[in-house]
Amino acid sequence: MFGFSEEQLAEFGMTFGLGAFMLYMLFIIGELAWKSKAGKLGTFILFFVLAFGMLGFVAKFIIQKLWGI
């Protein structure tokens, strides 16, 4: 499609597409904390707990790039 192979499209989607989706999820978490008036500790807990899974995905991406997998 448009001169790109399926592998190139999949890699683009997994890096930039999922990265954009993760930023959107962080925005949603911030909006949730603001609307619920969670305070500083509550906001920290919301970001820590809800964004912890995203940290694993980012770590996986970094490890793959460093090790050349």
PDB file of N, CA, C, O and CB in Angstrom:
ATOM      1  N   MET A   1       0.847  -1.173   0.000  1.00  0.00           N
ATOM      2  CA  MET A   1       0.000   0.000   0.000  1.00  0.00           C
ATOM      3  C   MET A   1       0.892   1.235   0.000  1.00  0.00           C
ATOM      4  O   MET A   1       1.728   1.397   0.889  1.00  0.00           O
ATOM      5  CB  MET A   1      -0.964  -0.001   1.219  1.00  0.00           C
ATOM      6  N   PHE A   2       0.724   2.081  -0.965  1.00  0.00           N
ATOM      7  CA  PHE A   2       1.488   3.324  -1.132  1.00  0.00           C
ATOM      8  C   PHE A   2       2.991   3.063  -1.182  1.00  0.00           C
ATOM      9  O   PHE A   2       3.777   3.917  -0.773  1.00  0.00           O
ATOM     10  CB  PHE A   2       1.171   4.294   0.004  1.00  0.00           C
ATOM     11  N   GLY A   3       3.395   1.907  -1.673  1.00  0.00           N
ATOM     12  CA  GLY A   3       4.813   1.592  -1.801  1.00  0.00           C
ATOM     13  C   GLY A   3       5.468   1.083  -0.529  1.00  0.00           C
ATOM     14  O   GLY A   3       6.692   0.968  -0.484  1.00  0.00           O
ATOM     15  N   PHE A   4       4.705   0.778   0.497  1.00  0.00           N
ATOM     16  CA  PHE A   4       5.249   0.257   1.741  1.00  0.00           C
ATOM     17  C   PHE A   4       4.876  -1.203   1.893  1.00  0.00           C
ATOM     18  O   PHE A   4       3.803  -1.625   1.462  1.00  0.00           O
ATOM     19  CB  PHE A   4       4.748   1.069   2.941  1.00  0.00           C
ATOM     20  N   SER A   5       5.757  -1.972   2.503  1.00  0.00           N
ATOM     21  CA  SER A   5       5.447  -3.377   2.740  1.00  0.00           C
ATOM     22  C   SER A   5       4.582  -3.501   3.988  1.00  0.00           C
ATOM     23  O   SER A   5       4.437  -2.550   4.757  1.00  0.00           O
ATOM     24  CB  SER A   5       6.744  -4.215   2.885  1.00  0.00           C
ATOM     25  N   GLU A   6       4.018  -4.674   4.174  1.00  0.00           N
ATOM     26  CA  GLU A   6       3.174  -4.916   5.347  1.00  0.00           C
ATOM     27  C   GLU A   6       3.984  -4.787   6.638  1.00  0.00           C
ATOM     28  O   GLU A   6       3.476  -4.308   7.652  1.00  0.00           O
ATOM     29  CB  GLU A   6       2.526  -6.311   5.265  1.00  0.00           C
ATOM     30  N   GLU A   7       5.227  -5.212   6.594  1.00  0.00           N
ATOM     31  CA  GLU A   7       6.095  -5.112   7.774  1.00  0.00           C
ATOM     32  C   GLU A   7       6.351  -3.645   8.150  1.00  0.00           C
ATOM     33  O   GLU A   7       6.342  -3.300   9.332  1.00  0.00           O
ATOM     34  CB  GLU A   7       7.435  -5.834   7.514  1.00  0.00           C
ATOM     35  N   GLN A   8       6.577  -2.795   7.164  1.00  0.00           N
ATOM     36  CA  GLN A   8       6.816  -1.380   7.431  1.00  0.00           C
ATOM     37  C   GLN A   8       5.581  -0.706   8.008  1.00  0.00           C
ATOM     38  O   GLN A   8       5.687   0.107   8.926  1.00  0.00           O
ATOM     39  CB  GLN A   8       7.249  -0.669   6.158  1.00  0.00           C
ATOM     40  N   LEU A   9       4.405  -1.040   7.472  1.00  0.00           N
ATOM     41  CA  LEU A   9       3.163  -0.471   7.999  1.00  0.00           C
ATOM     42  C   LEU A   9       2.901  -0.931   9.426  1.00  0.00           C
ATOM     43  O   LEU A   9       2.467  -0.143  10.266  1.00  0.00           O
ATOM     44  CB  LEU A   9       1.985  -0.852   7.108  1.00  0.00           C
ATOM     45  N   ALA A  10       3.165  -2.207   9.700  1.00  0.00           N
ATOM     46  CA  ALA A  10       2.949  -2.736  11.045  1.00  0.00           C
ATOM     47  C   ALA A  10       3.899  -2.083  12.044  1.00  0.00           C
ATOM     48  O   ALA A  10       3.490  -1.741  13.154  1.00  0.00           O
ATOM     49  CB  ALA A  10       3.133  -4.259  11.059  1.00  0.00           C
ATOM     50  N   GLU A  11       5.160  -1.907  11.660  1.00  0.00           N
ATOM     51  CA  GLU A  11       6.117  -1.268  12.568  1.00  0.00           C
ATOM     52  C   GLU A  11       5.742   0.191  12.831  1.00  0.00           C
ATOM     53  O   GLU A  11       5.857   0.671  13.959  1.00  0.00           O
ATOM     54  CB  GLU A  11       7.538  -1.348  11.988  1.00  0.00           C
ATOM     55  N   PHE A  12       5.297   0.889  11.796  1.00  0.00           N
ATOM     56  CA  PHE A  12       4.861   2.275  11.968  1.00  0.00           C
ATOM     57  C   PHE A  12       3.669   2.356  12.915  1.00  0.00           C
ATOM     58  O   PHE A  12       3.629   3.204  13.806  1.00  0.00           O
ATOM     59  CB  PHE A  12       4.502   2.899  10.611  1.00  0.00           C
ATOM     60  N   GLY A  13       2.715   1.479  12.717  1.00  0.00           N
ATOM     61  CA  GLY A  13       1.532   1.468  13.579  1.00  0.00           C
ATOM     62  C   GLY A  13       1.863   1.127  15.017  1.00  0.00           C
ATOM     63  O   GLY A  13       1.291   1.706  15.940  1.00  0.00           O
ATOM     64  N   MET A  14       2.782   0.194  15.218  1.00  0.00           N
ATOM     65  CA  MET A  14       3.134  -0.215  16.574  1.00  0.00           C
ATOM     66  C   MET A  14       3.947   0.850  17.304  1.00  0.00           C
ATOM     67  O   MET A  14       3.881   0.932  18.530  1.00  0.00           O
ATOM     68  CB  MET A  14       3.909  -1.515  16.538  1.00  0.00           C
ATOM     69  N   THR A  15       4.700   1.655  16.588  1.00  0.00           N
ATOM     70  CA  THR A  15       5.500   2.677  17.266  1.00  0.00           C
ATOM     71  C   THR A  15       4.740   3.996  17.384  1.00  0.00           C
ATOM     72  O   THR A  15       4.476   4.464  18.491  1.00  0.00           O
ATOM     73  CB  THR A  15       6.816   2.899  16.521  1.00  0.00           C
ATOM     74  N   PHE A  16       4.395   4.587  16.269  1.00  0.00           N
ATOM     75  CA  PHE A  16       3.773   5.911  16.296  1.00  0.00           C
ATOM     76  C   PHE A  16       2.282   5.856  16.617  1.00  0.00           C
ATOM     77  O   PHE A  16       1.781   6.680  17.382  1.00  0.00           O
ATOM     78  CB  PHE A  16       3.977   6.600  14.968  1.00  0.00           C
ATOM     79  N   GLY A  17       1.581   4.901  16.044  1.00  0.00           N
ATOM     80  CA  GLY A  17       0.146   4.797  16.303  1.00  0.00           C
ATOM     81  C   GLY A  17      -0.148   4.470  17.759  1.00  0.00           C
ATOM     82  O   GLY A  17      -0.992   5.109  18.387  1.00  0.00           O
ATOM     83  N   LEU A  18       0.544   3.484  18.288  1.00  0.00           N
ATOM     84  CA  LEU A  18       0.341   3.124  19.684  1.00  0.00           C
ATOM     85  C   LEU A  18       0.896   4.192  20.616  1.00  0.00           C
ATOM     86  O   LEU A  18       0.351   4.415  21.697  1.00  0.00           O
ATOM     87  CB  LEU A  18       0.988   1.781  19.983  1.00  0.00           C
ATOM     88  N   GLY A  19       1.975   4.853  20.208  1.00  0.00           N
ATOM     89  CA  GLY A  19       2.507   5.961  21.005  1.00  0.00           C
ATOM     90  C   GLY A  19       1.518   7.102  21.125  1.00  0.00           C
ATOM     91  O   GLY A  19       1.350   7.680  22.199  1.00  0.00           O
ATOM     92  N   ALA A  20       0.866   7.422  20.024  1.00  0.00           N
ATOM     93  CA  ALA A  20      -0.152   8.481  20.050  1.00  0.00           C
ATOM     94  C   ALA A  20      -1.334   8.061  20.920  1.00  0.00           C
ATOM     95  O   ALA A  20      -1.885   8.877  21.659  1.00  0.00           O
ATOM     96  CB  ALA A  20      -0.635   8.811  18.616  1.00  0.00           C
ATOM     97  N   PHE A  21      -1.720   6.805  20.833  1.00  0.00           N
ATOM     98  CA  PHE A  21      -2.819   6.304  21.655  1.00  0.00           C
ATOM     99  C   PHE A  21      -2.446   6.355  23.139  1.00  0.00           C
ATOM    100  O   PHE A  21      -3.298   6.653  23.976  1.00  0.00           O
ATOM    101  CB  PHE A  21      -3.187   4.863  21.243  1.00  0.00           C
ATOM    102  N   MET A  22      -1.198   6.072  23.471  1.00  0.00           N
ATOM    103  CA  MET A  22      -0.745   6.128  24.867  1.00  0.00           C
ATOM    104  C   MET A  22      -0.775   7.569  25.382  1.00  0.00           C
ATOM    105  O   MET A  22      -1.164   7.804  26.526  1.00  0.00           O
ATOM    106  CB  MET A  22       0.683   5.540  25.000  1.00  0.00           C
ATOM    107  N   LEU A  23      -0.376   8.520  24.565  1.00  0.00           N
ATOM    108  CA  LEU A  23      -0.461   9.927  24.970  1.00  0.00           C
ATOM    109  C   LEU A  23      -1.905  10.342  25.199  1.00  0.00           C
ATOM    110  O   LEU A  23      -2.196  11.099  26.126  1.00  0.00           O
ATOM    111  CB  LEU A  23       0.182  10.831  23.913  1.00  0.00           C
ATOM    112  N   TYR A  24      -2.804   9.855  24.367  1.00  0.00           N
ATOM    113  CA  TYR A  24      -4.228  10.151  24.539  1.00  0.00           C
ATOM    114  C   TYR A  24      -4.740   9.551  25.849  1.00  0.00           C
ATOM    115  O   TYR A  24      -5.534  10.178  26.550  1.00  0.00           O
ATOM    116  CB  TYR A  24      -5.045   9.608  23.342  1.00  0.00           C
ATOM    117  N   MET A  25      -4.288   8.341  26.181  1.00  0.00           N
ATOM    118  CA  MET A  25      -4.701   7.719  27.437  1.00  0.00           C
ATOM    119  C   MET A  25      -4.181   8.511  28.636  1.00  0.00           C
ATOM    120  O   MET A  25      -4.872   8.615  29.650  1.00  0.00           O
ATOM    121  CB  MET A  25      -4.202   6.268  27.505  1.00  0.00           C
ATOM    122  N   LEU A  26      -2.973   9.071  28.534  1.00  0.00           N
ATOM    123  CA  LEU A  26      -2.453   9.915  29.611  1.00  0.00           C
ATOM    124  C   LEU A  26      -3.316  11.168  29.767  1.00  0.00           C
ATOM    125  O   LEU A  26      -3.574  11.610  30.887  1.00  0.00           O
ATOM    126  CB  LEU A  26      -0.982  10.306  29.333  1.00  0.00           C
ATOM    127  N   PHE A  27      -3.757  11.733  28.656  1.00  0.00           N
ATOM    128  CA  PHE A  27      -4.666  12.878  28.707  1.00  0.00           C
ATOM    129  C   PHE A  27      -5.969  12.502  29.416  1.00  0.00           C
ATOM    130  O   PHE A  27      -6.483  13.273  30.227  1.00  0.00           O
ATOM    131  CB  PHE A  27      -4.962  13.394  27.283  1.00  0.00           C
ATOM    132  N   ILE A  28      -6.495  11.325  29.111  1.00  0.00           N
ATOM    133  CA  ILE A  28      -7.734  10.865  29.744  1.00  0.00           C
ATOM    134  C   ILE A  28      -7.535  10.683  31.249  1.00  0.00           C
ATOM    135  O   ILE A  28      -8.409  11.049  32.035  1.00  0.00           O
ATOM    136  CB  ILE A  28      -8.210   9.541  29.105  1.00  0.00           C
ATOM    137  N   ILE A  29      -6.398  10.125  31.655  1.00  0.00           N
ATOM    138  CA  ILE A  29      -6.114   9.947  33.084  1.00  0.00           C
ATOM    139  C   ILE A  29      -6.046  11.307  33.777  1.00  0.00           C
ATOM    140  O   ILE A  29      -6.598  11.476  34.864  1.00  0.00           O
ATOM    141  CB  ILE A  29      -4.784   9.168  33.289  1.00  0.00           C
ATOM    142  N   GLY A  30      -5.373  12.277  33.154  1.00  0.00           N
ATOM    143  CA  GLY A  30      -5.296  13.623  33.719  1.00  0.00           C
ATOM    144  C   GLY A  30      -6.659  14.275  33.828  1.00  0.00           C
ATOM    145  O   GLY A  30      -6.963  14.933  34.823  1.00  0.00           O
ATOM    146  N   GLU A  31      -7.477  14.094  32.808  1.00  0.00           N
ATOM    147  CA  GLU A  31      -8.830  14.650  32.828  1.00  0.00           C
ATOM    148  C   GLU A  31      -9.656  13.999  33.942  1.00  0.00           C
ATOM    149  O   GLU A  31     -10.422  14.676  34.627  1.00  0.00           O
ATOM    150  CB  GLU A  31      -9.520  14.450  31.457  1.00  0.00           C
ATOM    151  N   LEU A  32      -9.499  12.707  34.114  1.00  0.00           N
ATOM    152  CA  LEU A  32     -10.199  11.987  35.177  1.00  0.00           C
ATOM    153  C   LEU A  32      -9.777  12.509  36.550  1.00  0.00           C
ATOM    154  O   LEU A  32     -10.619  12.714  37.425  1.00  0.00           O
ATOM    155  CB  LEU A  32      -9.926  10.474  35.074  1.00  0.00           C
ATOM    156  N   ALA A  33      -8.490  12.720  36.734  1.00  0.00           N
ATOM    157  CA  ALA A  33      -7.992  13.241  38.015  1.00  0.00           C
ATOM    158  C   ALA A  33      -8.512  14.658  38.259  1.00  0.00           C
ATOM    159  O   ALA A  33      -8.876  14.995  39.386  1.00  0.00           O
ATOM    160  CB  ALA A  33      -6.446  13.229  38.041  1.00  0.00           C
ATOM    161  N   TRP A  34      -8.548  15.482  37.225  1.00  0.00           N
ATOM    162  CA  TRP A  34      -9.001  16.859  37.380  1.00  0.00           C
ATOM    163  C   TRP A  34     -10.492  16.931  37.702  1.00  0.00           C
ATOM    164  O   TRP A  34     -10.900  17.676  38.593  1.00  0.00           O
ATOM    165  CB  TRP A  34      -8.704  17.652  36.117  1.00  0.00           C
ATOM    166  N   LYS A  35     -11.303  16.161  36.980  1.00  0.00           N
ATOM    167  CA  LYS A  35     -12.747  16.210  37.193  1.00  0.00           C
ATOM    168  C   LYS A  35     -13.164  15.609  38.528  1.00  0.00           C
ATOM    169  O   LYS A  35     -14.168  16.020  39.110  1.00  0.00           O
ATOM    170  CB  LYS A  35     -13.455  15.491  36.075  1.00  0.00           C
ATOM    171  N   SER A  36     -12.393  14.633  39.018  1.00  0.00           N
ATOM    172  CA  SER A  36     -12.738  14.022  40.301  1.00  0.00           C
ATOM    173  C   SER A  36     -12.125  14.786  41.476  1.00  0.00           C
ATOM    174  O   SER A  36     -12.348  14.426  42.631  1.00  0.00           O
ATOM    175  CB  SER A  36     -12.277  12.567  40.330  1.00  0.00           C
ATOM    176  N   LYS A  37     -11.350  15.843  41.187  1.00  0.00           N
ATOM    177  CA  LYS A  37     -10.672  16.636  42.220  1.00  0.00           C
ATOM    178  C   LYS A  37      -9.874  15.727  43.149  1.00  0.00           C
ATOM    179  O   LYS A  37     -10.037  15.757  44.369  1.00  0.00           O
ATOM    180  CB  LYS A  37     -11.695  17.466  43.032  1.00  0.00           C
ATOM    181  N   ALA A  38      -9.010  14.920  42.541  1.00  0.00           N
ATOM    182  CA  ALA A  38      -8.283  13.874  43.264  1.00  0.00           C
ATOM    183  C   ALA A  38      -7.193  14.431  44.179  1.00  0.00           C
ATOM    184  O   ALA A  38      -6.811  13.750  45.130  1.00  0.00           O
ATOM    185  CB  ALA A  38      -7.667  12.907  42.279  1.00  0.00           C
ATOM    186  N   GLY A  39      -6.689  15.606  43.944  1.00  0.00           N
ATOM    187  CA  GLY A  39      -5.588  16.137  44.740  1.00  0.00           C
ATOM    188  C   GLY A  39      -4.262  15.608  44.222  1.00  0.00           C
ATOM    189  O   GLY A  39      -4.220  14.850  43.253  1.00  0.00           O
ATOM    190  N   LYS A  40      -3.181  16.013  44.874  1.00  0.00           N
ATOM    191  CA  LYS A  40      -1.853  15.627  44.392  1.00  0.00           C
ATOM    192  C   LYS A  40      -1.593  14.136  44.563  1.00  0.00           C
ATOM    193  O   LYS A  40      -1.135  13.475  43.630  1.00  0.00           O
ATOM    194  CB  LYS A  40      -0.783  16.419  45.120  1.00  0.00           C
ATOM    195  N   LEU A  41      -1.879  13.606  45.739  1.00  0.00           N
ATOM    196  CA  LEU A  41      -1.628  12.185  45.983  1.00  0.00           C
ATOM    197  C   LEU A  41      -2.542  11.315  45.117  1.00  0.00           C
ATOM    198  O   LEU A  41      -2.093  10.323  44.543  1.00  0.00           O
ATOM    199  CB  LEU A  41      -1.832  11.850  47.475  1.00  0.00           C
ATOM    200  N   GLY A  42      -3.806  11.679  45.024  1.00  0.00           N
ATOM    201  CA  GLY A  42      -4.733  10.920  44.190  1.00  0.00           C
ATOM    202  C   GLY A  42      -4.349  10.935  42.727  1.00  0.00           C
ATOM    203  O   GLY A  42      -4.452   9.919  42.040  1.00  0.00           O
ATOM    204  N   THR A  43      -3.905  12.083  42.251  1.00  0.00           N
ATOM    205  CA  THR A  43      -3.470  12.192  40.857  1.00  0.00           C
ATOM    206  C   THR A  43      -2.235  11.335  40.622  1.00  0.00           C
ATOM    207  O   THR A  43      -2.131  10.659  39.598  1.00  0.00           O
ATOM    208  CB  THR A  43      -3.180  13.660  40.488  1.00  0.00           C
ATOM    209  N   PHE A  44      -1.306  11.361  41.561  1.00  0.00           N
ATOM    210  CA  PHE A  44      -0.111  10.525  41.435  1.00  0.00           C
ATOM    211  C   PHE A  44      -0.491   9.051  41.388  1.00  0.00           C
ATOM    212  O   PHE A  44       0.031   8.299  40.564  1.00  0.00           O
ATOM    213  CB  PHE A  44       0.857  10.787  42.601  1.00  0.00           C
ATOM    214  N   ILE A  45      -1.392   8.638  42.261  1.00  0.00           N
ATOM    215  CA  ILE A  45      -1.804   7.234  42.300  1.00  0.00           C
ATOM    216  C   ILE A  45      -2.506   6.851  40.998  1.00  0.00           C
ATOM    217  O   ILE A  45      -2.264   5.770  40.461  1.00  0.00           O
ATOM    218  CB  ILE A  45      -2.732   6.971  43.510  1.00  0.00           C
ATOM    219  N   LEU A  46      -3.370   7.722  40.489  1.00  0.00           N
ATOM    220  CA  LEU A  46      -4.038   7.443  39.224  1.00  0.00           C
ATOM    221  C   LEU A  46      -3.031   7.262  38.087  1.00  0.00           C
ATOM    222  O   LEU A  46      -3.114   6.297  37.328  1.00  0.00           O
ATOM    223  CB  LEU A  46      -5.015   8.567  38.885  1.00  0.00           C
ATOM    224  N   PHE A  47      -2.088   8.185  37.973  1.00  0.00           N
ATOM    225  CA  PHE A  47      -1.099   8.076  36.913  1.00  0.00           C
ATOM    226  C   PHE A  47      -0.217   6.852  37.109  1.00  0.00           C
ATOM    227  O   PHE A  47       0.092   6.157  36.141  1.00  0.00           O
ATOM    228  CB  PHE A  47      -0.244   9.334  36.854  1.00  0.00           C
ATOM    229  N   PHE A  48       0.189   6.577  38.333  1.00  0.00           N
ATOM    230  CA  PHE A  48       1.078   5.439  38.580  1.00  0.00           C
ATOM    231  C   PHE A  48       0.389   4.124  38.244  1.00  0.00           C
ATOM    232  O   PHE A  48       0.951   3.292  37.532  1.00  0.00           O
ATOM    233  CB  PHE A  48       1.543   5.429  40.040  1.00  0.00           C
ATOM    234  N   VAL A  49      -0.812   3.934  38.746  1.00  0.00           N
ATOM    235  CA  VAL A  49      -1.508   2.656  38.564  1.00  0.00           C
ATOM    236  C   VAL A  49      -1.981   2.480  37.124  1.00  0.00           C
ATOM    237  O   VAL A  49      -1.761   1.427  36.525  1.00  0.00           O
ATOM    238  CB  VAL A  49      -2.702   2.559  39.521  1.00  0.00           C
ATOM    239  N   LEU A  50      -2.629   3.500  36.562  1.00  0.00           N
ATOM    240  CA  LEU A  50      -3.207   3.350  35.237  1.00  0.00           C
ATOM    241  C   LEU A  50      -2.176   3.413  34.117  1.00  0.00           C
ATOM    242  O   LEU A  50      -2.405   2.862  33.040  1.00  0.00           O
ATOM    243  CB  LEU A  50      -4.238   4.405  35.020  1.00  0.00           C
ATOM    244  N   ALA A  51      -1.059   4.067  34.350  1.00  0.00           N
ATOM    245  CA  ALA A  51      -0.042   4.169  33.309  1.00  0.00           C
ATOM    246  C   ALA A  51       1.076   3.143  33.475  1.00  0.00           C
ATOM    247  O   ALA A  51       2.027   3.143  32.694  1.00  0.00           O
ATOM    248  CB  ALA A  51       0.543   5.559  33.303  1.00  0.00           C
ATOM    249  N   PHE A  52       0.980   2.279  34.468  1.00  0.00           N
ATOM    250  CA  PHE A  52       2.047   1.300  34.725  1.00  0.00           C
ATOM    251  C   PHE A  52       2.181   0.306  33.568  1.00  0.00           C
ATOM    252  O   PHE A  52       3.297  -0.089  33.229  1.00  0.00           O
ATOM    253  CB  PHE A  52       1.771   0.542  36.038  1.00  0.00           C
ATOM    254  N   GLY A  53       1.084  -0.097  32.970  1.00  0.00           N
ATOM    255  CA  GLY A  53       1.136  -1.015  31.833  1.00  0.00           C
ATOM    256  C   GLY A  53       1.807  -0.394  30.622  1.00  0.00           C
ATOM    257  O   GLY A  53       2.503  -1.080  29.873  1.00  0.00           O
ATOM    258  N   MET A  54       1.600   0.899  30.427  1.00  0.00           N
ATOM    259  CA  MET A  54       2.242   1.584  29.304  1.00  0.00           C
ATOM    260  C   MET A  54       3.753   1.626  29.493  1.00  0.00           C
ATOM    261  O   MET A  54       4.501   1.573  28.517  1.00  0.00           O
ATOM    262  CB  MET A  54       1.688   3.010  29.151  1.00  0.00           C
ATOM    263  N   LEU A  55       4.205   1.720  30.734  1.00  0.00           N
ATOM    264  CA  LEU A  55       5.635   1.742  31.007  1.00  0.00           C
ATOM    265  C   LEU A  55       6.290   0.436  30.557  1.00  0.00           C
ATOM    266  O   LEU A  55       7.405   0.449  30.037  1.00  0.00           O
ATOM    267  CB  LEU A  55       5.891   1.981  32.503  1.00  0.00           C
ATOM    268  N   GLY A  56       5.603  -0.685  30.753  1.00  0.00           N
ATOM    269  CA  GLY A  56       6.121  -1.975  30.295  1.00  0.00           C
ATOM    270  C   GLY A  56       6.264  -2.027  28.789  1.00  0.00           C
ATOM    271  O   GLY A  56       7.243  -2.571  28.279  1.00  0.00           O
ATOM    272  N   PHE A  57       5.302  -1.470  28.068  1.00  0.00           N
ATOM    273  CA  PHE A  57       5.388  -1.455  26.610  1.00  0.00           C
ATOM    274  C   PHE A  57       6.557  -0.605  26.139  1.00  0.00           C
ATOM    275  O   PHE A  57       7.276  -0.992  25.218  1.00  0.00           O
ATOM    276  CB  PHE A  57       4.088  -0.936  26.004  1.00  0.00           C
ATOM    277  N   VAL A  58       6.750   0.549  26.762  1.00  0.00           N
ATOM    278  CA  VAL A  58       7.867   1.429  26.390  1.00  0.00           C
ATOM    279  C   VAL A  58       9.197   0.750  26.709  1.00  0.00           C
ATOM    280  O   VAL A  58      10.139   0.835  25.921  1.00  0.00           O
ATOM    281  CB  VAL A  58       7.767   2.791  27.131  1.00  0.00           C
ATOM    282  N   ALA A  59       9.280   0.078  27.856  1.00  0.00           N
ATOM    283  CA  ALA A  59      10.508  -0.628  28.221  1.00  0.00           C
ATOM    284  C   ALA A  59      10.811  -1.738  27.215  1.00  0.00           C
ATOM    285  O   ALA A  59      11.967  -1.936  26.841  1.00  0.00           O
ATOM    286  CB  ALA A  59      10.391  -1.214  29.643  1.00  0.00           C
ATOM    287  N   LYS A  60       9.790  -2.457  26.779  1.00  0.00           N
ATOM    288  CA  LYS A  60       9.968  -3.512  25.773  1.00  0.00           C
ATOM    289  C   LYS A  60      10.523  -2.930  24.474  1.00  0.00           C
ATOM    290  O   LYS A  60      11.424  -3.509  23.866  1.00  0.00           O
ATOM    291  CB  LYS A  60       8.629  -4.234  25.501  1.00  0.00           C
ATOM    292  N   PHE A  61       9.989  -1.794  24.054  1.00  0.00           N
ATOM    293  CA  PHE A  61      10.457  -1.150  22.828  1.00  0.00           C
ATOM    294  C   PHE A  61      11.921  -0.734  22.955  1.00  0.00           C
ATOM    295  O   PHE A  61      12.709  -0.948  22.034  1.00  0.00           O
ATOM    296  CB  PHE A  61       9.586   0.071  22.498  1.00  0.00           C
ATOM    297  N   ILE A  62      12.288  -0.138  24.098  1.00  0.00           N
ATOM    298  CA  ILE A  62      13.671   0.313  24.316  1.00  0.00           C
ATOM    299  C   ILE A  62      14.623  -0.873  24.348  1.00  0.00           C
ATOM    300  O   ILE A  62      15.701  -0.812  23.757  1.00  0.00           O
ATOM    301  CB  ILE A  62      13.783   1.117  25.629  1.00  0.00           C
ATOM    302  N   ILE A  63      14.247  -1.948  25.024  1.00  0.00           N
ATOM    303  CA  ILE A  63      15.107  -3.141  25.103  1.00  0.00           C
ATOM    304  C   ILE A  63      15.295  -3.740  23.713  1.00  0.00           C
ATOM    305  O   ILE A  63      16.402  -4.152  23.367  1.00  0.00           O
ATOM    306  CB  ILE A  63      14.500  -4.201  26.069  1.00  0.00           C
ATOM    307  N   GLN A  64      14.239  -3.794  22.919  1.00  0.00           N
ATOM    308  CA  GLN A  64      14.366  -4.319  21.564  1.00  0.00           C
ATOM    309  C   GLN A  64      15.316  -3.488  20.728  1.00  0.00           C
ATOM    310  O   GLN A  64      16.110  -4.043  19.967  1.00  0.00           O
ATOM    311  CB  GLN A  64      13.013  -4.378  20.895  1.00  0.00           C
ATOM    312  N   LYS A  65      15.256  -2.171  20.849  1.00  0.00           N
ATOM    313  CA  LYS A  65      16.138  -1.314  20.065  1.00  0.00           C
ATOM    314  C   LYS A  65      17.593  -1.435  20.528  1.00  0.00           C
ATOM    315  O   LYS A  65      18.510  -1.436  19.706  1.00  0.00           O
ATOM    316  CB  LYS A  65      15.675   0.141  20.160  1.00  0.00           C
ATOM    317  N   LEU A  66      17.804  -1.537  21.854  1.00  0.00           N
ATOM    318  CA  LEU A  66      19.164  -1.633  22.371  1.00  0.00           C
ATOM    319  C   LEU A  66      19.821  -2.960  22.016  1.00  0.00           C
ATOM    320  O   LEU A  66      21.007  -2.995  21.689  1.00  0.00           O
ATOM    321  CB  LEU A  66      19.161  -1.449  23.873  1.00  0.00           C
ATOM    322  N   TRP A  67      19.068  -4.044  22.075  1.00  0.00           N
ATOM    323  CA  TRP A  67      19.617  -5.354  21.799  1.00  0.00           C
ATOM    324  C   TRP A  67      19.534  -5.741  20.327  1.00  0.00           C
ATOM    325  O   TRP A  67      20.099  -6.758  19.924  1.00  0.00           O
ATOM    326  CB  TRP A  67      18.912  -6.375  22.626  1.00  0.00           C
ATOM    327  N   GLY A  68      18.852  -4.960  19.535  1.00  0.00           N
ATOM    328  CA  GLY A  68      18.752  -5.237  18.109  1.00  0.00           C
ATOM    329  C   GLY A  68      17.860  -6.423  17.780  1.00  0.00           C
ATOM    330  O   GLY A  68      18.108  -7.146  16.815  1.00  0.00           O
ATOM    331  N   ILE A  69      16.839  -6.617  18.570  1.00  0.00           N
ATOM    332  CA  ILE A  69      15.945  -7.772  18.348  1.00  0.00           C
ATOM    333  C   ILE A  69      14.923  -7.402  17.308  1.00  0.00           C
ATOM    334  O   ILE A  69      14.069  -8.220  16.963  1.00  0.00           O
ATOM    335  CB  ILE A  69      15.241  -8.219  19.664  1.00  0.00           C
TER     336      ILE A  69
END
